[in-house]
Amino acid sequence: MTKTPFSKIIAGTMTWGIWGKKLDKNQIIDLMNSCIEIGITTFDHADIYGGYTTESDFGNAFGESQIKREDIQLISKCGIQLPSENRNTKIHHYNYSKSHIIWSAENSLKNLKTDYLDLFLLHRPSPLMQVDEIAEAIEKLKADGKILDVGVSNFTPSQTDLIETKMKINYNQIQFSITHFEPMLNGSLDHMQLHKIKPICWSPMGSVFKKTDEKSIRIKELASQLSLKYNVETEVLLLAWILKHPSGILPVFGTTNKSRIANLMKATTIEIELEDWFALWTASTGNPVP
């Protein structure tokens, strides 16, 4: 099966269900279609979202949407075990046994009403990961056509290297934003470029609109000035700041507001000038670039 390129901005579904907006079937169909119409064709899931309910909410909507499977890309994740009435789990932990990885992938397929996942991620690293066991599970899922590609999420370079002793990792979904730029400095994004691993980032707006601390105020003041220059909204500018990084980061947005989503796509059409990019970084750190 041919791999389809992911959209430059990815729709995150974590808040579509009971962890957020509690969208009903028709609202999910409407939101999916709105995303697709403006070029956002990739949807990011995890089995745990909505306490293990959001995948099936999405799948039930997708099954009735008349959207062609080949027109979208589906990402999901496994490994985190949350205490939930939907799982016999007593404590928050991780499970990367071969049987659980395979079961999780197959369960996500059933919930999402699809025959394959475009990308399957190990959600967070566990100190008890057995690389051979993980590789065997992924090899079988690939051989059976149930997943097209594999990656990790929130893994450090050394943890990724450990997995890569047995199989190629093509994606790592990490936290990255104007207020959380450590991966740019601690070697994580360098490592991904070196090993041809595509970064995906969650929480791309960071804490800019969540906090009123000095850092957020500095960023918002400068971004507001620059937004006039580039004729885009402030959040679009902050997304474009991420897209300028040479590693080719794919941001995952969390909003379900259709007008905001359409605005965010403007970030793919603007190029922030070099000094403006560094000015925004300086506003975040509060100090001149070293």
Secondary structure as UniProt FT lines:
FT   STRAND          10..12
FT   TURN            14..16
FT   TURN            18..21
FT   HELIX           25..37
FT   TURN            38..39
FT   STRAND          42..44
FT   TURN            47..48
FT   HELIX           49..52
FT   HELIX           54..63
FT   TURN            64..65
FT   HELIX           69..71
FT   STRAND          73..78
FT   STRAND          80..81
FT   TURN            85..86
FT   STRAND          87..88
FT   STRAND          93..94
FT   HELIX           98..112
FT   STRAND          119..122
FT   TURN            127..128
FT   HELIX           131..143
FT   TURN            144..145
FT   STRAND          150..153
FT   HELIX           157..164
FT   TURN            165..166
FT   STRAND          171..175
FT   HELIX           182..184
FT   HELIX           188..194
FT   TURN            195..196
FT   STRAND          198..202
FT   TURN            204..210
FT   HELIX           214..230
FT   HELIX           234..243
FT   TURN            246..247
FT   STRAND          250..253
FT   HELIX           258..264
FT   HELIX           265..269
FT   HELIX           274..285
//
